[in-house]
């Protein structure tokens, strides 16, 4: 098969081709099942977390296979190197590895949505969408159909708990690394088919386990950036290739005074302070954005405070969704704390949230995460309107 040229060296290019060809060939010949073991397909990105997940699943007695999605159409160091490293770890563990070509799906569902969202003054969270569409969508379906897997496992820091009330998706024991928030889009059926072993560990323990087993990815640094934005580029520089400049006014949200101009609303997000491009006597924050009028509104920090929001495409992981308002905890961004709120499920898969205390910079396009009153289980969420 032919691979689009990338800026990685020739040896890595050949290794990538080998990984993909072996994965494609293997998928045509289903693995024989061990009748005494449950099979788990581990979604492997080539990082230390997913690599250690495969090791832990193997040590727990599962029949383990590795599966990696090829996501970036034009090639990227992150994606290409990740597939090669995932294959190397699978070779170390003596387990099969499958590479699945998901480039078109990733471009349409994740990358194009990223551009469209910014053009509509929405600040997206592509990693959360990738979990729903790619890992628990395409890769889960592939693993069940072609690899005959009973479960999938990932390197997310969260826990799947089997309780008297049924299967629940819970926070990780490592509160600093907890990633339950970005798993809000999973269905209860998907959670029942999921294993998340890292939820019982802290990150330092995972590094130690990987090092003790001399995994090829033990010292690989954690990825901090979006995989499809080239290294060294800012989000604004990346978006400039896809969204035309449409200058407009920067307006003070309190006084209505025009303070300056901008080159496009896609360069801004709610709560932004740096990079607004104007000087003023007090710190200013982006408080709202109107892409149709090409206006960016700025104001003092207190102008960011809101108590209410609505969210669309609501998803509930809980068994029975109340038909009346109920109290719970909610959060409005990955790094924010949960806050007490009144949750009201609405028709058409919407939900209204009324916080007990005003929240700063509620941002359209971000994820609403809803947790139970003990802040242990994530109940569901939605995309903030």
For each residue, the residues with C-beta under 8 A, 3 or more apart:
1: 17 20 21 24
2:
3: 6 13 16 17 20 75
4: 73 74 75
5: 13 75
6: 3 13 74 75 76 77 80
7: 75 77
8: 12 13 16 75 77 80 81
9: 12 13
10: 13 14
11: 14 15
12: 8 9 15 16 80 81 84
13: 3 5 6 8 9 10 16 17
14: 10 11 17 18
15: 11 12 18 19 84 87
16: 3 8 12 13 19 20 80 83 84
17: 1 3 13 14 20 21
18: 14 15 21 22
19: 15 16 22 23 68 83 84 87 97 99
20: 1 3 16 17 23 24 70 83 99 101
21: 1 17 18 24 25
22: 18 19 25 26 87 97 99
23: 19 20 26 27 68 97 98 99 100
24: 1 20 21 27 28 99 101
25: 21 22 28 29
26: 22 23 29 31 96 97 98
27: 23 24 98 100 146 147
28: 24 25
29: 25 26
30: 146 147 148
31: 26 65 96 147 148
32:
33: 39 63 148
34: 37 39 63
35:
36:
37: 34 61 62 63
38: 62 63 150 151
39: 33 34 62 63 64 65 147 148 149 150 151
40: 57 62 63 64 65 149 150 151 152 153 195
41: 65 66 67 98 139 143 147 149 151 152 153
42: 50 53 54 57 64 65 66 67 152 153 154
43: 50 67 68 69 135 139 152 153 154 155
44: 50 51 53 54 66 67 68 86 89 90 97
45: 49 50 68 82 86 155 223
46: 50 51 68 81 82 83 84 85 86 89 217 220
47: 50 51 82 85 155 217 220 222 223
48: 51 52 206 207 210 215 217 218 219 220 222
49: 45 52 53 155 156 157 198 206
50: 42 43 44 45 46 47 53 54 86 154 155
51: 44 46 47 48 54 55 85 86 89 155 210 215 216 217 218
52: 48 49 55 56 155 198 206 209 210 215
53: 42 44 49 50 56 57 153 154 155 197 198
54: 42 44 50 51 57 58 64 66 89 90 93 95 153
55: 51 52 58 59 93 209 210 213 215
56: 52 53 59 60 197 198 209
57: 40 42 53 54 60 62 64 153 195 197
58: 54 55 62 64 93 95
59: 55 56
60: 56 57 197
61: 37
62: 37 38 39 40 57 58 151
63: 33 34 37 38 39 40
64: 39 40 42 54 57 58 93 95
65: 31 39 40 41 42 95 96 97 98 143 147 149
66: 41 42 44 54 86 87 89 90 95 96 97 98
67: 41 42 43 44 97 98 99 100 139 142 143 147 152
68: 19 23 43 44 45 46 82 83 86 87 97 98 99 100
69: 43 99 100 102 106 134 135 138 139
70: 20 79 83 99 100 101 102 103
71: 79 102 103 106 110 134 227 228
72: 75 76 78 79 80 103 106 227 228
73: 4 103 104 106 107
74: 4 6
75: 3 4 5 6 7 8 72 79 80
76: 6 72 79 80 227 228 230
77: 6 7 8 80 81 231
78: 72 81 82 223 227
79: 70 71 72 75 76 82 83 227
80: 6 8 12 16 72 75 76 77 83 84
81: 8 12 46 77 78 84 85
82: 45 46 47 68 78 79 85 86
83: 16 19 20 46 68 70 79 80 86 87 99
84: 12 15 16 19 46 80 81 87 88
85: 46 47 51 81 82 88 89 216 217 220
86: 44 45 46 50 51 66 68 82 83 89 90 97
87: 15 19 22 66 68 83 84 90 91 97 99
88: 84 85 91 92 216 217
89: 44 46 51 54 66 85 86 92 93 215 216 217
90: 44 54 66 86 87 93 95 96 97
91: 87 88 94 97
92: 88 89 214 215 216
93: 54 55 58 64 89 90
94: 91
95: 54 58 64 65 66 90
96: 26 31 65 66 90
97: 19 22 23 26 44 65 66 67 68 86 87 90 91
98: 23 26 27 41 65 66 67 68 142 146 147
99: 19 20 22 23 24 67 68 69 70 83 87
100: 23 27 67 68 69 70 138 139 142
101: 20 24 70
102: 69 70 71 105 106 134 138 139
103: 70 71 72 73 106 107
104: 73 107 108
105: 102 108 109 133 134 138
106: 69 71 72 73 102 103 109 110 111 130 134 228
107: 73 103 104 110 111 112
108: 104 105 111 112
109: 105 106 112 113 129 133 134
110: 71 106 107 113 114 126 129 130 133 134 228
111: 106 107 108 114 115 126 228
112: 107 108 109 115 116
113: 109 110 116 117 124 126 129
114: 110 111 117 118 124 126 226 228
115: 111 112 118 119 239 242 243
116: 112 113 119 120
117: 113 114 120 122 123 124 365
118: 114 115 121 122 123 124 239 243 266
119: 115 116 243 266 291
120: 116 117 291
121: 118 265 266 289 290 291 364
122: 117 118 364 365
123: 117 118 269 270 363 364 365 366
124: 113 114 117 118 129 365 366
125: 128 129 182 334 365 366 367
126: 110 111 113 114 129 130 226 228
127: 130 131 182 226
128: 125 131 132 181 182 183 184 185 367
129: 109 110 113 124 125 126 132 133 185
130: 106 110 126 127 133 134 135
131: 127 128 134 135 136 156 182 183 185 186
132: 128 129 135 136 137 185 186
133: 105 109 110 129 130 137 138
134: 69 71 102 105 106 109 110 130 131 137 138 139
135: 43 69 130 131 132 138 139 140 152 154
136: 131 132 139 140 152 185 186 190 194
137: 132 133 134 140 141
138: 69 100 102 105 133 134 135 141 142
139: 41 43 67 69 100 102 134 135 136 142 143 152
140: 135 136 137 143 144 152 190 193
141: 137 138 144 145
142: 67 98 100 138 139 145 146 147
143: 41 65 67 139 140 146 147 149 152
144: 140 141 147 148 149 193
145: 141 142
146: 27 30 98 142 143
147: 27 30 31 39 41 65 67 98 142 143 144
148: 30 31 33 39 144
149: 39 40 41 65 143 144 152
150: 38 39 40 193
151: 38 39 40 41 62 193 194 195
152: 40 41 42 43 67 135 136 139 140 143 149 193 194 195
153: 40 41 42 43 53 54 57 194 195 196 197
154: 42 43 50 53 135 194 196
155: 43 45 47 49 50 51 52 53 198
156: 49 131 179 182 183 196 198 199
157: 49 172 174 177 178 179 196 198 199 203
158: 169 170 171 172 178 179 180 183 196 199 378
159: 169 170 171 172 173 196 199 200
160: 167 168 169 170 191 194 195 196 199
161: 167 168 169 170 377
162: 166 167
163: 166 167 168
164:
165: 168 319
166: 162 163 188 319
167: 160 161 162 163 188 191 192
168: 160 161 163 165 191 317 377
169: 158 159 160 161 180 183 186 191 317 377 378
170: 158 159 160 161 180 199 376 377 378
171: 158 159 175 178 180 199 371 375 376 377 378
172: 157 158 159 175 177 178 179 180 198 199
173: 159 199 200 201 202
174: 157 177 178 199 201 202 203
175: 171 172 178
176: 202 203
177: 157 172 174 202 203
178: 157 158 171 172 174 175 181
179: 156 157 158 172 182 183
180: 158 169 170 171 172 183 184 369 378
181: 128 178 184 331 334 367 369 378 381
182: 125 127 128 131 156 179 334 367
183: 128 131 156 158 169 179 180 186 378
184: 128 180 181 315 317 367 368 369 370 378 380 381 382
185: 128 129 131 132 136 315 381
186: 131 132 136 169 183 190 191 194 315 317
187: 190 191 315 317
188: 166 167 191 192 317 318 319
189: 192 193
190: 136 140 186 187 193 194
191: 160 167 168 169 186 187 188 194 317
192: 167 188 189
193: 140 144 150 151 152 189 190
194: 136 151 152 153 154 160 186 190 191
195: 40 57 151 152 153 160
196: 153 154 156 157 158 159 160 199
197: 53 56 57 60 153 200 201
198: 49 52 53 56 155 156 157 172 201 206
199: 156 157 158 159 160 170 171 172 173 174 196
200: 159 173 197
201: 173 174 197 198 205 206 209
202: 173 174 176 177 205 206
203: 157 174 176 177 206 207
204: 207 208
205: 201 202 208 209
206: 48 49 52 198 201 202 203 209 210
207: 48 203 204 210 211 218
208: 204 205 211 212
209: 52 55 56 201 205 206 212 213
210: 48 51 52 55 206 207 213 215 217 218
211: 207 208 214 215 218 219
212: 208 209
213: 55 209 210 218
214: 92 211 218
215: 48 51 52 55 89 92 210 211 218
216: 51 85 88 89 92
217: 46 47 48 51 85 88 89 210 220
218: 48 51 207 210 211 213 214 215
219: 48 211
220: 46 47 48 85 217
221:
222: 47 48
223: 45 47 78 227
224:
225: 229 231
226: 114 126 127 229 235
227: 71 72 76 78 79 223
228: 71 72 76 106 110 111 114 126
229: 225 226 233 235 238
230: 76 233 238
231: 77 225
232:
233: 229 230 237 238
234: 237 238
235: 226 229 238 239
236: 239 240 266 267
237: 233 234 240
238: 229 230 233 234 235 241 242
239: 115 118 235 236 242 243 266 267
240: 236 237 243 245
241: 238
242: 115 238 239
243: 115 118 119 239 240 264 266
244: 264
245: 240 263 264
246: 263 264 265 294
247: 261 262 263 264 294
248: 261 262 264 265 293 294 295 296
249: 258 260 261 262 294 295 296
250: 258 259 260 261 262 276 277 278 295 296 297 298
251: 256 257 258 259 295 296 297 298
252: 255 256 257 258 259 284 297 298 299
253: 287 288 297 298 299 303
254: 299 300 303
255: 252
256: 251 252
257: 251 252
258: 249 250 251 252
259: 250 251 252 278 280 284 298
260: 249 250 277 278
261: 247 248 249 250
262: 247 248 249 250 265 267 268 277 296
263: 245 246 247 267
264: 243 244 245 246 247 248 267 294
265: 121 246 248 262 268 289 290 291 294 295 296
266: 118 119 121 236 239 243 291
267: 236 239 262 263 264 275
268: 262 265 272 276 286 289 296
269: 123 272 286 289 363
270: 123 286 287 288 289 304 361 362 363 364
271: 285 286 304 360 361 363
272: 268 269 275 276 285 286
273: 276 283 284 285 286
274:
275: 267 272
276: 250 268 272 273 284 286 296 298
277: 250 260 262
278: 250 259 260 284 298
279:
280: 259 283 284
281:
282: 300
283: 273 280 300 301
284: 252 259 273 276 278 280 298 299 300
285: 271 272 273 298 299 300 301 303 304 361
286: 268 269 270 271 272 273 276 289 296 297 298
287: 253 270 297 298 299 303 304
288: 253 270 297
289: 121 265 268 269 270 286 295 296 297
290: 121 265 293 294 295 296 297
291: 119 120 121 265 266 294
292:
293: 248 290
294: 246 247 248 249 264 265 290 291
295: 248 249 250 251 265 289 290
296: 248 249 250 251 262 265 268 276 286 289 290
297: 250 251 252 253 286 287 288 289 290
298: 250 251 252 253 259 276 278 284 285 286 287
299: 252 253 254 284 285 287 303 304
300: 254 282 283 284 285 303
301: 283 285 304 360
302: 305
303: 253 254 285 287 299 300
304: 270 271 285 287 299 301 360 361
305: 302 358 359 360
306: 309 358 359 362
307: 354 355 357 358 359
308: 352 353 354 355
309: 306 332 352 353 362 368 384 385
310: 346 350 351 352 353 384 385
311: 314 350 351 353 368 381 382 383 384 385
312: 348 349 350 382 383 385
313: 349 382 383
314: 311 345 349 350 351 380 381 382
315: 184 185 186 187 349 380 381 382
316: 321 345 379 380
317: 168 169 184 186 187 188 191 378 379 380
318: 188 321 379 380
319: 165 166 188
320:
321: 316 318 345 380
322: 325 326 345
323: 345
324: 344
325: 322 342 343 344
326: 322 342 343
327: 340 341 342 343 373
328: 340 341 343 370 371 372 373 379
329: 338 339 340 341 370 371 372 373 375
330: 338 339 341 343 353 355 368 369 370 371
331: 181 336 337 338 339 368 369 371
332: 309 336 359 361 362 363 366 367 368 384
333: 336 361 363 366 367
334: 125 181 182 367
335:
336: 331 332 333 359
337: 331
338: 329 330 331 369 371 375
339: 329 330 331 355 356 357 359
340: 327 328 329 355 356 357
341: 327 328 329 330 353 354 355 356
342: 325 326 327 353 354 356
343: 325 326 327 328 330 351 352 353 370
344: 324 325 351 352 353 354
345: 314 316 321 322 323 350 351
346: 310 350 351 352
347: 350
348: 312
349: 312 313 314 315 382
350: 310 311 312 314 345 346 347 382 385
351: 310 311 314 343 344 345 346 368 370 382
352: 308 309 310 343 344 346
353: 308 309 310 311 330 341 342 343 344 368 370
354: 307 308 341 342 344
355: 307 308 330 339 340 341 358 359
356: 339 340 341 342
357: 307 339 340
358: 305 306 307 355
359: 305 306 307 332 336 339 355 362
360: 271 301 304 305
361: 270 271 285 304 332 333
362: 270 306 309 332 359 384
363: 123 269 270 271 332 333 366 384
364: 121 122 123 270 384 385
365: 117 122 123 124 125 383 384
366: 123 124 125 332 333 363 383 384
367: 125 128 181 182 184 332 333 334 381 382 383 384
368: 184 309 311 330 331 332 351 353 381 382 383 384
369: 180 181 184 330 331 338 378 381
370: 184 328 329 330 343 351 353 378 379 380 381
371: 171 328 329 330 331 338 375 376 377 378 379
372: 328 329 375 376 377 379
373: 327 328 329
374: 377
375: 171 329 338 371 372
376: 170 171 371 372
377: 161 168 169 170 171 371 372 374
378: 158 169 170 171 180 181 183 184 317 369 370 371 381
379: 316 317 318 328 370 371 372
380: 184 314 315 316 317 318 321 370
381: 181 184 185 311 314 315 367 368 369 370 378
382: 184 311 312 313 314 315 349 350 351 367 368
383: 311 312 313 365 366 367 368
384: 309 310 311 332 362 363 364 365 366 367 368
385: 309 310 311 312 350 364
